[in-house]
Amino acid sequence: MEFYSPDSWCEALEIKAGYLDAVPIVGGTDVMVDLNFDRERPDVVLDLTRVLEIQEWEEENGRLRVGAGVTYTRIIAELRDELPGLAMASRTVGSPQIRNRGTVGGNLGTASPAGDALPPLYASDAEVELASTGGTRHVPVTEFVTGPKRNAMRPDELIAAFRIPRAEGPQQYSKIGTRNAMVIAVCAFGLALHPEQGKVGACLGSAAPTPVRAREAEEFIEGVLEWDSRDEIRESALERFGELVGEAASPISDVRSTAAYRTHAAGVLARRTLKWAWDEYRRSE
Ligand SMILES: Cc1cc2nc3c(=O)[nH]c(=O)nc-3n(C[C@H](O)[C@H](O)[C@H](O)COP(=O)(O)OP(=O)(O)OC[C@H]3O[C@@H](n4cnc5c(N)ncnc54)[C@H](O)[C@@H]3O)c2cc1C
């Protein structure tokens, strides 16, 4: 196995262009599992841990550009005010060791429907920045993930960063698993309120082949919420929101859960997180 460890982004892109099959590795918390279980035997591994350019984040005109190599631990510590939904999701990932190594770039690279970083990115209309020696392109995260563990990255590309608006209102993330820590989601839900636009972003994880935006539920609740008077949400509206989120799911039954339980859980998570986020919005008056 050839192992490349460039110390600049330009060099990394050149190596990727020269070895299209090279497997990038950053935290290694997915790649090393595949290697250890012999699921993958790459001829070339491209280690990006020495590339400082992807370990930075910055704010540009109210939007954040977060390098693909920023770890969950840093998102929790440095971006909890700017990206509260993603920070909440990051707290649910693995263990402290996994959060110290694992990155959102790696979560995007793996593109699992259970990836915890993905629902918050979907709920805030994030974009993935892909780069190659030919240039840079930005792809909405909803188009980047194309199927279970499949994404729209070309063989000569690497994930440079993701771009996401700074939170404009309360955000939530909630996850159900078979225990409280070190668990892959049975079902997860990310929610972002955008009070200035009167919009709601709602995304399910682990409930379909890819994370899925619950568009009908979003439209329904946008018509219900009283953004100016901040009235409490009626119980019947919470129920309907939960039902519509459940309808957006197309889950499977597997070792972790039955499809029926996932649909039920989706509705419960949706109702709860909406109530928490709306109560926070009412209190912030
Ligand atoms: C014990 C354990 C618990 C876990 N718990 C969770 C959990 O609770 N929630 C969860 O979502 N995940 C969990 N995971 C999975 C994993 O930690 C995450 O998916 C993590 O985000 C991967 O990041 P990484 O930097 O380690 O990626 P890596 O393993 O380095 O890479 C993952 C994939 O992305 C590609 N890749 C990485 N960076 C780039 C880049 N810049 N450009 C192009 N491709 C790239 C790699 O080639 C590979 O295909 C767990 C893993 C373990 C081992």
The ligand as an ORCA input file, in Angstrom:
! r2SCAN-3c Opt
* xyz 0 1
  C     -16.640      3.636     17.770
  C     -17.244      4.518     16.687
  C     -18.394      5.238     16.997
  C     -18.961      6.074     16.003
  N     -20.093      6.770     16.333
  C     -20.670      7.555     15.389
  C     -21.849      8.299     15.695
  O     -22.375      8.280     16.818
  N     -22.381      9.075     14.701
  C     -21.836      9.150     13.458
  O     -22.350      9.871     12.595
  N     -20.711      8.460     13.136
  C     -20.118      7.674     14.063
  N     -18.994      6.949     13.747
  C     -18.465      7.038     12.381
  C     -17.376      8.121     12.187
  O     -16.795      8.495     13.422
  C     -17.933      9.390     11.506
  O     -18.515      9.073     10.263
  C     -16.867     10.467     11.310
  O     -17.488     11.682     10.965
  C     -15.836     10.130     10.249
  O     -14.870     11.169     10.202
  P     -13.307     10.853      9.995
  O     -12.596     12.142      9.906
  O     -12.847      9.896     11.030
  O     -13.366     10.143      8.565
  P     -12.388      9.103      7.880
  O     -12.566      7.743      8.470
  O     -11.016      9.649      7.809
  O     -13.042      9.130      6.421
  C     -14.390      8.735      6.208
  C     -14.710      8.735      4.717
  O     -14.647     10.042      4.177
  C     -13.613     10.149      3.209
  N     -12.991     11.444      3.465
  C     -12.594     11.949      4.668
  N     -12.164     13.215      4.516
  C     -12.279     13.519      3.201
  C     -11.982     14.689      2.443
  N     -11.527     15.817      2.980
  N     -12.232     14.652      1.109
  C     -12.728     13.524      0.539
  N     -13.033     12.410      1.214
  C     -12.806     12.397      2.539
  C     -12.706      8.946      3.430
  O     -12.015      8.555      2.284
  C     -13.731      7.911      3.877
  O     -14.414      7.410      2.770
  C     -18.391      6.132     14.710
  C     -17.211      5.406     14.423
  C     -16.650      4.604     15.403
  C     -15.402      3.824     15.085
*
